[in-house]
Amino acid sequence: MPLDVSERKEGAQSLLLEWKGNANPALQVISQLIQLQPNTRYRINFSARTSEIVTGGLPVVVVSEAESGRKLGESTAL
């Protein structure tokens, strides 16, 4: 994935995703595995920016268990 140094919220760079044409809406574009402790509460913070997006379904962030795939949470459409 390309990194972008011109458009970032904080830090030195951000992740740039650029689509040019039809994309499969069922395709998981990015994933990150985070090891957690049982019976512990966590909060995930992130920033997102869209520019000139034209789509039938806006992107969302989904948090799920790695082993079972069970969905634990989902963001609103970005």
N, C-alpha and C positions, 0 to 999 in steps of 0.2 A: 504494500500500500504506500502511495506517495505521501510525503510529509509536506506541509505547507508552513512556511515561515512568515507569510504576509497576513494571514487571517487566523488569529488565535485569540483566545480569551485571556490566558495567562501562560506563563512558561515560554519556552523558546520556539515551539512549533505545535501544529495540530495535525490531525489525520484528515486527509482530503479524499473524499469519495466523489467520483465524477462519472455519471452515466450519460451515454450518448446513444440513445436508441431504446429499443424494447428490452426490458429486464424481466426475469422470472420472479414474480412476487413471492413465490414459495421458497426462494433461495435465501439461505442464511448468509449474509454478507460478511459479518464480523463476529467473532466469538472470543471471549476471554474467560479463562478458567481461574477462579478465585477460591482458594482453600479457606473454609470457614470452620468454626468450632460449633458443635451442637449446643442447642439451648442458649444461644447467644443472639442478641438483636444487632442488626447491621443496617446502615443507611448508605445507599449508593447515590453519589452526586455526579452529575455530568452536565455538560453544556452542548447544545447543538444549534447549528445555524443552517438554514436552507436559503438558497438563492435561485430565483427563477425556476422553481420546481413545478413541473406539470406532471401529474400522476393520478391514477385512479385510486391509489391507496398510499397514504403518507407513511413514512417509516416510523417504527416503534422500537423501543428497547424492551426486551423480555428477559427476565431473570428466571432461570430454571435449575432444577437439580441435574447435575451432570450424569449421574448413574441412571436415574429413572426417567429423566426428561420432564418431570412434573413441573408445570409452570407455578412459580412462587409469586410473581408480580409482573406488571407490565406498565410502561409509561403511556401517557396520552400520545396521540399522534404528534409528531414533531413538525 
